[in-house]
Amino acid sequence: MQLCEVIGTGRAAEIVGVSRDTIRRWAKSGRLRHILLPSGQMRFYEADIEALLRPVEMGLSGERWIWDWPDRKEGL
C-alpha cells in the first residue's frame, strides 16, 4: 500500500503560486480535497496540489504549462 504525501496550507500555496487564503477558500468551498485536523489546520494531498498544474497542448505552439484552476469555467 502506497501512502500519499500530505502537505500544509503554506506549502500548497507555494506550489500553486497563490495565497494561503486562496487555498483555504478552495478547500472550504469543496473545490480542493483536504484533511481537517482536530487543531483546525488543513492538510492537502500533494498529488492533488500538483495536479492543478498540468501540461496542455496549445495547437502549433507546442506544449505549454497552464493553470488548471479548480474554479475555472468550462469553455473559457
C-alpha positions in Angstrom: 0.0 0.0 0.0 1.4 3.3 -1.0 1.0 6.3 1.3 0.0 9.7 -0.1 2.1 12.6 1.0 0.2 15.4 2.7 1.3 19.0 3.0 0.3 22.1 4.8 -1.5 25.2 3.5 1.7 27.2 3.1 3.4 24.6 1.0 0.3 24.1 -1.1 0.1 27.8 -1.7 3.8 27.9 -2.6 3.5 25.1 -5.2 0.4 26.7 -6.9 1.6 30.3 -6.6 -1.4 31.6 -4.8 -2.0 32.9 -1.2 -2.8 30.7 1.7 -6.2 32.3 1.9 -6.9 31.2 -1.7 -6.0 27.6 -0.8 -8.3 27.7 2.3 -11.1 29.2 0.2 -10.8 26.4 -2.4 -10.8 23.8 0.4 -13.8 25.3 2.3 -15.8 25.6 -0.9 -15.2 21.9 -1.7 -13.0 22.6 -4.8 -9.9 21.1 -3.2 -9.8 17.9 -1.2 -8.3 18.3 2.2 -8.0 16.8 5.7 -9.1 18.9 8.7 -7.0 18.2 11.8 -8.5 18.5 15.3 -6.4 21.6 15.7 -8.3 23.2 12.8 -5.3 23.1 10.5 -5.7 21.8 6.9 -3.6 19.3 5.1 -3.7 18.6 1.4 -2.7 15.6 -0.7 0.5 16.7 -2.6 -0.7 14.9 -5.7 -3.9 16.9 -5.8 -2.0 20.2 -5.5 0.5 19.2 -8.2 -2.4 18.2 -10.5 -3.5 21.8 -10.5 -0.5 22.4 -12.8 -0.7 20.3 -15.9 0.7 20.5 -19.4 -1.8 21.2 -22.2 -1.2 21.0 -25.9 -1.8 24.5 -27.4 -2.0 23.9 -31.2 1.1 24.7 -33.2 2.8 26.5 -30.3 3.7 23.2 -28.7 3.3 22.2 -25.1 2.9 24.9 -22.5 2.1 25.0 -18.8 -1.2 26.5 -17.9 -3.1 26.7 -14.6 -6.0 24.3 -14.2 -7.8 26.3 -11.6 -10.4 24.4 -9.6 -13.0 27.2 -10.1 -12.3 27.6 -13.9 -15.5 27.7 -16.0 -15.6 25.2 -18.9 -15.3 26.7 -22.3 -13.3 29.8 -21.3 
